[in-house]
Amino acid sequence: MTASKPCLVVLAAASLAGCVAAGPMPGTPEFTAAQVSRAYDCGLRVDRSRIIGRLPADQRGRFVAANASYAVKSYNAPRRCEASERERLQQELRLGARR
């Protein structure tokens, strides 16, 4: 039975790592906030008020709260972004702002 404990610990750690690394689900205000935060990290210009204005009223508070928590984390984030990531973020934020 003691041999199975290390296996269970490794399995539990792997499953938790998958949950933490997954991030917010696409389509949620938290996901949009994560994209906005990363866009800032990449040095992109973001019209936050337009994005907030396009969200349903009941989701705006969730976006603002998530965006604030990501802003604190982004102080330690790497500032380097590849051109492909910048382009993807710009496109996704444009699409999100139109919804």
C-alpha positions in Angstrom: 0.0 0.0 0.0 2.9 2.4 0.6 4.0 2.0 -3.0 0.7 3.3 -4.2 0.9 6.6 -2.2 3.7 8.1 -4.4 1.7 7.3 -7.4 -1.4 9.0 -6.0 0.6 12.1 -5.0 2.0 12.3 -8.6 -1.4 11.8 -10.1 -3.0 14.5 -7.8 -0.2 17.0 -8.6 -0.5 16.4 -12.3 -4.3 16.9 -12.2 -3.9 20.1 -10.2 -1.3 21.4 -12.5 -3.6 20.9 -15.4 -6.3 22.9 -13.7 -4.1 25.8 -12.8 -2.5 26.0 -16.3 -5.8 25.9 -18.1 -6.8 29.5 -17.3 -10.2 31.0 -17.7 -12.7 29.5 -20.2 -13.1 31.4 -23.5 -16.2 33.5 -23.7 -16.1 34.5 -20.1 -15.4 38.0 -18.8 -12.4 36.5 -17.0 -11.0 35.2 -20.3 -11.4 38.7 -21.8 -9.7 40.2 -18.8 -6.8 37.8 -19.2 -6.5 38.8 -22.9 -6.6 42.5 -22.0 -3.9 42.0 -19.4 -1.6 40.1 -21.8 -2.2 42.8 -24.5 -1.0 45.4 -22.0 2.0 43.1 -21.3 2.8 43.1 -25.0 2.6 46.8 -25.2 -0.6 46.9 -27.3 -3.1 49.8 -27.0 -6.4 48.6 -25.5 -9.7 50.4 -25.3 -10.8 49.0 -22.0 -13.9 51.2 -21.8 -15.1 50.0 -25.1 -14.6 46.4 -24.1 -16.4 46.9 -20.8 -19.2 48.7 -22.7 -19.8 45.7 -25.0 -20.1 43.3 -22.1 -23.5 42.4 -20.7 -24.2 44.5 -17.6 -24.2 41.5 -15.3 -20.6 40.5 -16.5 -18.9 43.9 -16.2 -18.1 43.6 -12.5 -16.6 40.2 -13.1 -14.4 41.6 -15.9 -13.3 44.6 -13.7 -12.4 42.3 -10.8 -10.5 39.8 -12.9 -8.7 42.6 -14.8 -7.6 44.1 -11.5 -6.2 40.8 -10.3 -4.3 40.2 -13.6 -2.9 43.8 -13.5 -1.2 43.0 -10.2 0.2 39.8 -11.6 1.4 41.5 -14.8 4.0 43.6 -13.0 6.1 40.4 -12.8 5.1 39.2 -16.2 7.5 39.0 -19.1 7.1 41.9 -21.5 8.3 40.1 -24.5 5.7 39.0 -27.1 6.1 37.4 -30.5 4.6 39.2 -33.5 2.1 36.3 -34.0 0.9 36.7 -30.4 0.4 40.4 -30.7 -1.5 39.9 -33.9 -3.7 37.2 -32.4 -4.4 39.4 -29.3 -5.3 42.4 -31.5 -7.7 40.3 -33.6 -9.4 38.7 -30.6 -9.8 42.0 -28.7 -11.3 43.6 -31.9 -13.8 40.7 -32.2 -14.5 40.8 -28.5 -15.2 44.5 -28.6 -17.8 44.1 -31.4 -19.9 41.5 -29.5 
